[in-house]
Amino acid sequence: MDNKARESVFQNDIIQHLLANGWLLGSPEHYHRELALYPEDLLGFVQETQDTQWQKFCALYPNNPEQKISGACCQSVK
C-alpha cells in the first residue's frame, strides 16, 4: 500500500471520528480557503455569541452586513 492510500484511510478515519462526535461535514464549494473557514459558520458564531456587537455592526453596515463581515475578516488576514 503506498503512502497516498494510507493517508486516505487515515483521513477517512479522522472524518468518521469527528462526525461520530458531533461535527458536521461541510460542503467543499462553501469553504473559503483564504479565511480557512465556512463563512456561514463565522456569521452564525458571531450572531449567537456576540449579539450586542453584531447589532452595532449591523447599524454601521445596514446594507448586507453578512457579506461585509466576511469581507472584513478576509482583509484582516492579508
N, C-alpha and C positions, 0 to 999 in steps of 0.2 A: 504494500500500500504506500503510495507516495505521500509527500507532506501535505499537498493540497487536499487529498482525500481525508487525511486525518484531521486537518484543520476544519474541514466542513463538518465532520462528525462532532468535533468539539464545539463548534459554533452552534450547531443544532441542539446539542445537549444544554448549553447555556440558555438558549432561547426557550427551550421547553421548561427548564427550571424556573426561569423568570415568569413565564406565563402561568405556571402552576402556583406561583406565589403572588398573584395579583397584578402583575404587569400586563399592559395592553400592547398588542403588536400593532405598530404603526404602518402606514402606507408609505412606501418609498417616495412616491410622487409628491407627498405633502411635506417631506423632510427638507429643511433649509440647511444645506451643507455649510454655508458661511457662518450661520449662527450656531450650528450643531445642535439644533432642536426642532421641535414641531411648533410653529408659531401659534397654533391654536392652544397648545399646552401652556405656552408663555402667557397668552391672554387669559386663559382660564385661571391660572395660578394668581396672576395679579388681581383679577376681578374678585376671586374668592378670598384672598388673604390680605388685600390692601385696599379695601373698599374706599376709604377716605381719600387716599392718594389717587385711586382710579377716577373718582368723581372730580377731583381737581384737574387731572389730566384731560378728562372729557370736556371740562369747562374751557381749558386752554385750547383744545383742538376739537371743536364741536363737529367738524366735518370728517367723518370716518376715523375716529380715534384708534380703532382696532388696527388699521393699516399703519397709522402713524407710530404706534408703539413698536411694531416690528421694525419699521424703518429706523427709529431712534436707537433701538438695540443694535441693529446692524451697523450703524455709524459708530457706535461705541467700541466695536471690536476691530475697527480699522486702524 
